[in-house]
Amino acid sequence: MTGPAPEAGNTPAPLTSFVGRRKDIAEVRRRLRSARLLTLTGVGGVGKTRLALEVAAVSRRAFPGGVWLVDLTTVTDPDTVPSAAAAALGVADAGDLPLLERVATHLAHRKALLVLDNCEHLADACAELALTLLPAAPRLRVLATSRLSLGIIGEELFTVAPLPADDAVALLLDRADALRPGFRSGAAADPGAVDRLCAGLDRLPLTIELAACRLRTLSVGQLTDRLDDRFTLLTGSAHARRPQQRTLRALVDWSYELCSPAERLLWTRLSVFTGSFGLEAAEAVCAGDGIATPDVLDLLARLVAQSVVLPVDEAGTRRYTLLETIRQYGRQRLAHSGTEPAVLRRHLDYFRTFAEQLAEGWFGPGQEETLARLRIEHGNLMAALEYGTTAPAPETSGTDPRRPGKRQLPDSQAALALAGALRFHWCAGGFLGEGRRRLGQILAAAPEPTPARATALWVAGWAALLQGDHRAAEDALAAARRLGERLDDPRVCAYVEGFCGALAMFQGRLPESARRFESAVTTFNGLGDASGTLFWLFQLAVVKTLLREPGAAEIARHGVALAEARGERLCRSYLLMALAFEAWTRGDNETGEQLARADLEIQRSFNDPIGSGMLLGLLAWLATARGEHECAARLLGTVDALWRRNTTSITAFGPHMSGIQERNAEEARRVMGRTAYERACAEGGRHDTPGRAIADVLATASGPGAPAVSAEGALTRREQEVAALVAKGLSNRQIAGSLQRSPRTVEGHVENILAKLGFASRAQIAVWWAAHQLPCAQGS
């Protein structure tokens, strides 16, 4: 029995109550029933975004395909608007098909609401997005917020006016009373004063929110007096600005000047962050030259109290963000101070170090958490790359002011090191397409023959391989080899050798591929680099299986043990897949099924469309071997959908794999008939993400491949020890000798294990243990 389907969408839960605008909400919802594109226009700070999100929140039932927010406040490049939409919708950025076309395909059959927020600086790109998506998705509605209309045929406009007087007062009282309990009752003594303050604030929600914070220390009359003086001054000195810009600028200037000098300094430095940031990042980037590191927390708290900085919770972590208007204002002040390059460089150095540490620790526990941290920091990582790619080249690299005696890398080389360190973010985190673009840009901007360039080249070759661009991969790997040899860097050369082996395998040259994989493994073994060894054992096991050479299973099992010893999960997943593939080729479908399904439990925690597609394809082949052709067809439909949505296909991974896939599809068509086969494929193709596809397979598990229970809680410690020794191939008598127990006692343990796990043979225990090894096995 299953529960109700979760609500689709990504709109954030509000941190404060929504006050007023009931008529506006009703009217916008009414207009959305007929309007395909409705744009909320109005002055900055009038509350367009908050109104759009409130409409989205109360309209969820009307849009079963989901309510999706595309926040464009941090997007500066019009070419990346499709990327922002794809990221919001969960469409993987992989492949060479135009991303906009992938987004259109994703939405084609959904009744969904897409909220495009803050479009004014990207009006043309947003117009192109709407013109592409709306015809392709007949049931899609687009709700945009912009100070300007998008200017396309079919667009309808709704002007968001300043709050009615009563709503403005209600909002001020609500926010001020939350910060200063009792304020509401005190304000009731002079309601006219509150009315005058709201009028002076132009009844704009953003200005009211900021003003409410000052009511913690100022009276309504004092605040009104200061506000009037500030507006008069700024209006008289900025005749070239439009009225709405003068009003917003006046408020932000006023808020800035009410801050202490140290608070202002932190505000301007925080403006280099994109999206949200953590306390550690703020301390690393903003401390120094007037701000001591221990003072950052206190100053940040003061800015939060003044609503200059907003606290946000992401993935259970407290972080901070600036409203875009506040951020842009701070950035202008920073630029005028002449210190912007130094702060941007600290931002680049912090995130380079952050990424390098995560990359160096990748082959160990916490890989899912690593990818989650990289996703949260994606905006900052891209901003750091952008700065390093475009910053003017200095005359000399100079000395790192934070590490005396250390030479500071030029900006472009620091960015190159960052791009290479993000290799798992690009290739395992769902940002493959953007990774290739960024790597191409920084490699072009930093041609110097450095170790950072050598790493970035082989990473670029890896990304190209995963997209099936063999020519680009070959060029990048050849350049990486030349530079690795010039720098006498055996590790770079070993990675190049391994990826050249992958290229050979994908092009059907299996003997050459095996030689290159063996060479890479040998080199990494000689270097004492277990992570590099583990990286290539999966590929070696697969190619050995394809060549029908002995030892493939032993290679994969060695890799599983190595991964387990290091607490590594993603390579372990691939190695389990290799073991399942090897078992299938020998006709041991039961073992292959158990290994593949155990692997699904690992893969479901990674957003890895390529690995998930290969694994689900293997499950389809196993279903064909069992004669379950309808199940195979559904799985093949799921795989095909995952490949298409990632603009690649199994053909990118070589003629051997694609041949197996096609033979299985042909058998299912022959047995079922074309119509039934296509119907089953279409049913499987409903899954549009790896996670959903895997969850469906695990939910419908049946037969001998059903997921086994975990050892923890199911077996006693002694039974775990016995299971580990059974997995090593020991007989009951040998186990008895090892544990100093009688053979009859060991036999009883084995019978208990079989009963608890629902297995019929010792072979099943061995397979199960390979997928569920526990720490106690290391000492067994």
BELFEN-V801501 format. One record per backbone hydrogen bond with DSSP energy under -1.0 kcal/mol. NH is the residue of the N-H (numbers start at 1). CO is the residue of the C=O. Records with the same first field share a line. If there is no record, write none. Layout:
BEGIN
NH=CO, CO
END
This chain:
BEGIN
10=67
25=21
26=22
27=23
28=24
29=25
30=26
31=27
32=28
34=31
35=31
38=142
39=156
40=144
41=158
46=43
51=47
52=48
53=49
54=50
55=51
56=52
57=53
58=54
63=60
65=111
66=63
67=8
68=113
70=115
72=117
75=72
80=77
81=78
84=80
85=81
86=82
87=83
88=84
89=85
91=86
93=430
94=92
102=98
103=99
104=100
105=101
106=102
107=103
110=107
112=110
113=66
114=141
115=68
116=143
117=70
119=145
122=119
126=122
127=123
128=124
129=125
130=126
131=127
132=128
133=129
134=130
137=133
140=137
141=112
142=36
143=114
144=38
145=116
146=40
155=152
156=37
158=39
160=41
163=203
168=164
169=165
170=166
171=167
172=168
173=169
174=170
175=171
176=172
177=173
178=174
179=175
180=176
183=180
186=182
187=183
188=184
189=186
190=187
193=190
194=190
195=191
196=192
197=193
198=194
199=195
200=196
201=197
202=199
203=198
204=201
206=45
208=204
209=205
210=206
211=207
212=208
216=213
217=214
218=214
223=219
224=220
225=221
226=222
227=223
228=224
229=225
230=226
231=227
232=228
233=229
234=230
235=231
236=232
241=238
246=242
247=243
248=244
249=245
250=246
251=247
252=248
253=249
254=250
255=251
256=252
257=253
258=254
259=256
264=260
265=261
266=262
267=263
268=264
269=265
270=266
272=269
273=270
277=320
282=278
283=279
284=280
285=281
286=282
287=283
288=291
295=292
296=293
299=295
300=296
301=297
302=298
303=299
304=300
305=301
306=302
307=304
308=303
309=303
310=321
312=319
314=317
317=314
319=312
320=277
321=310
327=323
328=324
329=325
330=326
331=327
332=328
333=329
334=330
335=331
336=332
337=333
338=335
343=339
344=340
345=341
346=342
347=343
348=344
349=345
350=346
351=347
352=348
353=349
354=350
355=351
356=352
357=353
358=354
359=355
360=356
361=357
362=359
364=362
370=366
371=367
372=368
373=369
374=370
375=371
376=372
377=373
378=375
381=377
382=378
383=379
384=380
385=381
386=382
387=383
388=384
389=385
390=386
391=387
400=406
403=400
406=403
408=398
414=410
415=411
416=412
417=413
418=414
419=415
420=416
421=417
422=418
423=420
426=422
427=423
428=424
433=93
435=431
436=432
437=433
438=434
439=435
440=436
441=437
442=438
443=439
444=440
445=441
446=442
450=448
454=450
455=451
456=452
457=453
458=454
459=455
460=456
461=457
462=458
463=459
464=460
465=461
466=462
467=463
468=465
469=464
470=468
473=469
474=470
475=471
476=472
477=473
478=474
479=475
480=476
481=477
482=478
483=479
484=480
485=481
486=482
487=483
489=484
493=489
494=490
495=491
496=492
497=493
498=494
499=495
500=496
501=497
502=498
503=499
504=500
505=501
506=502
507=503
508=505
509=504
510=508
513=509
514=510
515=511
516=512
517=513
518=514
519=515
520=516
521=517
522=518
523=519
524=520
525=521
526=522
527=523
528=525
529=524
533=529
534=530
535=531
536=532
537=533
540=536
541=537
542=538
543=539
544=540
545=541
546=542
547=543
548=545
549=544
555=551
556=552
557=553
558=554
559=555
560=556
561=557
562=558
563=559
564=560
565=561
566=562
568=563
573=569
574=570
575=571
576=572
577=573
578=574
579=575
580=576
581=577
582=578
583=579
584=580
585=581
586=582
587=584
588=583
589=587
592=588
593=589
594=590
595=591
596=592
597=593
598=594
599=595
600=596
601=597
603=599
604=600
605=602
606=603
608=606
612=608
613=609
614=610
615=611
616=612
617=613
618=614
619=615
620=616
621=617
622=618
623=619
624=620
625=621
626=622
627=624
628=623
629=627
632=628
633=629
634=630
635=631
636=632
637=633
638=634
639=635
640=636
641=637
642=638
643=639
644=640
645=641
647=644
648=643
652=649
653=650
654=651
658=654
659=655
660=656
661=657
662=658
663=659
664=660
665=661
666=662
667=663
668=664
669=665
670=666
671=667
672=668
673=669
677=673
678=674
679=675
680=676
681=677
682=678
683=679
684=680
685=681
686=683
687=684
693=689
694=690
695=691
696=692
697=693
698=694
699=695
700=696
701=698
706=703
714=711
715=711
720=716
721=717
722=718
723=719
724=720
725=721
726=722
727=723
729=726
730=725
735=731
736=732
737=733
738=734
739=735
740=736
741=736
746=742
747=743
748=744
749=745
750=746
751=747
752=748
753=749
754=750
755=751
756=752
757=753
759=754
766=762
767=763
768=764
769=765
770=766
771=767
772=768
777=774
778=775
780=777
END
